[in-house]
Amino acid sequence: MKKTLFFWVIIFLPKLFFAQEPNLSKFRNLHDKMEAWGDYCNKLLSLGNASEGTAYFEQLVQAGKTGINMLPADSTRQKARFALFAGVGYEYMKNYDSAVAYFQQAINW
């Protein structure tokens, strides 16, 4: 019993504390890919709030920018969503000029 419990803890514990980029090739359409990418951004935001330092927020900024770049020009709502992720990441890193720029970009979309 103890060995089985130990095995499951070793397997699943790292998944609770680390965010891995989703494998977008598993998804067939853009909507599903963007939902998975948004979940990844939310995970980074949660981990950043629960930890010290800015590593997760740096990843959040990059993930937000990547999300914006993956979308076609007419996906304004989704682009605004990922611009907010990037803006929040910059805000937590105390890079307020960039944060305001991304928040403004989100409003304009």
C-alpha positions in Angstrom: 0.0 0.0 0.0 2.7 2.4 0.9 4.7 1.6 -2.2 1.6 2.3 -4.4 0.9 5.6 -2.7 4.5 6.6 -3.0 4.5 5.7 -6.7 1.4 7.9 -7.3 2.8 10.8 -5.4 6.0 10.7 -7.4 4.1 10.5 -10.7 1.5 13.3 -10.1 3.2 15.7 -7.6 5.3 17.4 -10.2 2.3 18.0 -12.4 0.7 20.0 -9.6 3.7 22.4 -9.3 4.9 22.8 -12.8 3.1 24.0 -15.8 3.9 22.4 -19.1 3.0 23.9 -22.5 0.2 21.9 -24.0 0.9 19.8 -27.1 -1.3 21.7 -29.5 -0.9 19.1 -32.2 -3.3 16.9 -30.3 -6.1 19.4 -31.0 -8.0 19.5 -34.3 -9.3 23.1 -34.4 -8.2 26.5 -33.3 -10.9 26.9 -30.7 -9.7 23.8 -28.8 -6.0 24.8 -29.1 -6.8 28.3 -27.7 -8.7 26.8 -24.8 -5.8 24.6 -23.9 -3.4 27.5 -24.3 -5.6 29.7 -22.1 -5.7 26.9 -19.4 -1.9 26.9 -19.6 -1.8 30.7 -19.0 -4.2 30.3 -16.1 -2.0 27.7 -14.6 1.1 29.9 -14.9 -0.8 32.8 -13.3 -1.9 30.5 -10.4 1.6 29.2 -9.9 3.1 32.7 -10.0 0.7 33.9 -7.3 1.6 30.9 -5.1 5.4 31.3 -5.4 8.1 33.9 -4.9 10.1 35.3 -7.8 9.0 36.2 -11.3 9.8 33.0 -13.3 6.2 32.0 -13.8 5.3 35.6 -14.7 8.0 35.7 -17.3 6.6 32.5 -18.8 3.1 34.0 -18.6 4.2 37.0 -20.6 5.7 34.8 -23.3 2.7 32.5 -23.3 0.4 35.6 -23.7 2.5 36.9 -26.6 2.5 33.4 -28.2 -1.3 33.2 -27.8 -1.7 36.5 -29.6 0.6 35.4 -32.4 -1.2 32.1 -32.9 -4.6 33.8 -33.6 -5.9 35.2 -36.9 -6.5 39.0 -37.1 -10.3 38.7 -36.7 -10.1 36.9 -33.3 -10.2 40.1 -31.4 -11.8 38.6 -28.2 -9.2 35.9 -27.9 -6.3 38.3 -28.7 -7.6 40.6 -25.9 -7.6 37.6 -23.5 -4.0 36.8 -24.2 -3.0 40.5 -24.1 -4.4 40.6 -20.6 -2.3 37.6 -19.6 0.8 39.3 -20.9 -0.2 42.6 -19.2 -0.7 40.8 -15.8 2.6 39.1 -16.1 4.3 42.4 -16.8 2.5 44.0 -13.9 3.6 41.4 -11.4 7.2 41.8 -12.7 6.8 45.6 -11.9 7.3 46.4 -15.6 4.4 48.9 -15.6 5.0 50.5 -18.9 4.7 47.2 -20.8 1.8 46.2 -18.6 -0.1 49.4 -19.5 0.7 48.9 -23.2 -0.8 45.3 -23.2 -3.8 46.4 -21.2 -4.4 49.2 -23.6 -4.0 46.8 -26.5 -6.6 44.5 -24.9 -9.0 47.4 -24.6 -8.5 48.4 -28.2 -9.3 44.9 -29.6 
